[in-house]
């Protein structure tokens, strides 16, 4: 009976060890992702301090908004035409 208990604990501790290793890998990956995102935000903030970069980004956003509005107009016109 003593060997069964000993084996049980041996297996349990081995499972915990493997689980801890796997969790450590997850933690390392999450830390690396957070670090990369933080650097990207810093670089974006730094780039926005340059007037030309900020103007280009704002123009890109306006162009995307205009494109989205034009698609909505086109879809609305299609709906109107389908009712005629």
GROMACS elastic network, one bead per residue, 0.5 to 0.9 nm:
[ bonds ]
;  ai    aj funct       b0    kb
    1     4     6  0.53985   500
    1     5     6  0.67243   500
    1     6     6  0.88131   500
    2     5     6  0.53028   500
    2     6     6  0.61388   500
    2     7     6  0.85924   500
    3     7     6  0.59507   500
    3     8     6  0.83892   500
    4     7     6  0.50725   500
    4     8     6  0.59951   500
    4     9     6  0.86743   500
    5     9     6  0.62964   500
    5    10     6  0.84992   500
    6     9     6  0.53668   500
    6    10     6  0.61001   500
    6    11     6  0.86364   500
    7    11     6  0.60237   500
    7    12     6  0.83967   500
    8    11     6  0.52530   500
    8    12     6  0.60650   500
    8    13     6  0.86380   500
    9    13     6  0.60067   500
    9    14     6  0.83719   500
   10    13     6  0.53384   500
   10    14     6  0.61556   500
   10    15     6  0.86624   500
   11    14     6  0.50134   500
   11    15     6  0.61170   500
   11    16     6  0.86123   500
   12    15     6  0.51283   500
   12    16     6  0.62611   500
   12    17     6  0.86516   500
   13    17     6  0.60959   500
   13    18     6  0.86349   500
   14    17     6  0.50307   500
   14    18     6  0.62720   500
   14    19     6  0.85756   500
   15    18     6  0.51600   500
   15    19     6  0.60643   500
   15    20     6  0.85414   500
   16    20     6  0.60360   500
   16    21     6  0.85810   500
   17    20     6  0.51409   500
   17    21     6  0.62928   500
   17    22     6  0.87313   500
   18    21     6  0.50997   500
   18    22     6  0.62407   500
   18    23     6  0.86269   500
   19    22     6  0.51050   500
   19    23     6  0.60996   500
   19    24     6  0.85034   500
   20    23     6  0.50752   500
   20    24     6  0.60457   500
   20    25     6  0.86960   500
   21    24     6  0.50591   500
   21    25     6  0.64319   500
   21    26     6  0.88469   500
   22    25     6  0.51830   500
   22    26     6  0.64509   500
   22    27     6  0.87446   500
   23    27     6  0.61128   500
   23    28     6  0.85698   500
   24    28     6  0.61099   500
   24    29     6  0.86075   500
   25    28     6  0.50899   500
   25    29     6  0.62197   500
   25    30     6  0.86312   500
   26    29     6  0.51621   500
   26    30     6  0.61505   500
   26    31     6  0.85515   500
   27    30     6  0.50980   500
   27    31     6  0.60367   500
   27    32     6  0.85482   500
   28    31     6  0.51139   500
   28    32     6  0.61671   500
   28    33     6  0.86312   500
   29    32     6  0.51304   500
   29    33     6  0.61867   500
   29    34     6  0.86456   500
   30    33     6  0.50550   500
   30    34     6  0.61244   500
   30    35     6  0.85126   500
   31    34     6  0.51186   500
   31    35     6  0.60640   500
   31    36     6  0.85930   500
   32    35     6  0.50519   500
   32    36     6  0.61624   500
   32    37     6  0.86249   500
   33    36     6  0.51296   500
   33    37     6  0.61467   500
   33    38     6  0.85288   500
   34    37     6  0.51019   500
   34    38     6  0.60539   500
   34    39     6  0.85885   500
   35    38     6  0.51167   500
   35    39     6  0.62377   500
   35    40     6  0.86614   500
   36    39     6  0.51212   500
   36    40     6  0.61727   500
   36    41     6  0.86800   500
   37    40     6  0.50192   500
   37    41     6  0.62026   500
   37    42     6  0.86003   500
   38    41     6  0.51429   500
   38    42     6  0.62153   500
   38    43     6  0.86659   500
   39    43     6  0.61304   500
   39    44     6  0.85450   500
   40    43     6  0.51067   500
   40    44     6  0.61045   500
   40    45     6  0.85677   500
   41    44     6  0.50546   500
   41    45     6  0.61148   500
   41    46     6  0.85087   500
   42    45     6  0.51091   500
   42    46     6  0.60699   500
   42    47     6  0.85281   500
   43    47     6  0.60201   500
   43    48     6  0.85307   500
   44    47     6  0.50426   500
   44    48     6  0.61147   500
   44    49     6  0.88414   500
   45    48     6  0.51030   500
   45    49     6  0.66891   500
   46    49     6  0.54634   500
   46    50     6  0.75451   500
   47    50     6  0.56175   500
   47    51     6  0.86366   500
   47    53     6  0.62531   500
   47    54     6  0.74093   500
   48    51     6  0.69896   500
   48    52     6  0.84750   500
   48    53     6  0.59984   500
   48    55     6  0.87707   500
   48    57     6  0.85172   500
   49    52     6  0.89008   500
   49    53     6  0.78220   500
   49    54     6  0.71609   500
   50    53     6  0.54757   500
   50    54     6  0.62700   500
   50    55     6  0.87091   500
   51    54     6  0.51261   500
   51    55     6  0.60550   500
   51    56     6  0.85611   500
   52    55     6  0.51542   500
   52    56     6  0.61457   500
   52    57     6  0.86294   500
   53    56     6  0.51339   500
   53    57     6  0.61715   500
   53    58     6  0.85772   500
   54    57     6  0.51712   500
   54    58     6  0.61046   500
   54    59     6  0.85279   500
   55    58     6  0.51280   500
   55    59     6  0.60564   500
   55    60     6  0.85543   500
   56    59     6  0.50797   500
   56    60     6  0.61474   500
   56    61     6  0.86935   500
   57    60     6  0.50362   500
   57    61     6  0.62855   500
   57    62     6  0.86961   500
   58    61     6  0.50970   500
   58    62     6  0.62508   500
   58    63     6  0.86200   500
   59    62     6  0.50330   500
   59    63     6  0.60768   500
   59    64     6  0.85722   500
   60    63     6  0.50490   500
   60    64     6  0.61888   500
   60    65     6  0.86403   500
   61    64     6  0.51064   500
   61    65     6  0.62249   500
   61    66     6  0.86670   500
   62    65     6  0.50245   500
   62    66     6  0.61354   500
   62    67     6  0.85453   500
   63    66     6  0.50941   500
   63    67     6  0.61231   500
   63    68     6  0.86188   500
   64    67     6  0.50512   500
   64    68     6  0.61769   500
   64    69     6  0.86094   500
   65    68     6  0.50925   500
   65    69     6  0.61456   500
   65    70     6  0.85806   500
   66    69     6  0.50477   500
   66    70     6  0.60990   500
   66    71     6  0.86358   500
   67    70     6  0.50813   500
   67    71     6  0.62804   500
   67    72     6  0.87179   500
   68    71     6  0.51376   500
   68    72     6  0.63272   500
   68    73     6  0.87431   500
   69    72     6  0.50419   500
   69    73     6  0.62377   500
   69    74     6  0.86370   500
   70    73     6  0.50062   500
   70    74     6  0.61328   500
   70    75     6  0.86056   500
   71    74     6  0.50068   500
   71    75     6  0.61295   500
   71    76     6  0.85216   500
   72    75     6  0.51228   500
   72    76     6  0.60930   500
   72    77     6  0.85752   500
   73    76     6  0.50836   500
   73    77     6  0.61267   500
   73    78     6  0.86108   500
   74    77     6  0.51281   500
   74    78     6  0.62413   500
   74    79     6  0.87364   500
   75    78     6  0.50588   500
   75    79     6  0.63091   500
   75    80     6  0.86995   500
   76    79     6  0.50885   500
   76    80     6  0.62452   500
   76    81     6  0.86487   500
   77    81     6  0.60530   500
   77    82     6  0.85150   500
   78    81     6  0.50498   500
   78    82     6  0.60885   500
   78    83     6  0.87481   500
   79    82     6  0.51560   500
   79    83     6  0.65698   500
   80    83     6  0.53538   500
   80    84     6  0.67407   500
   81    84     6  0.52954   500
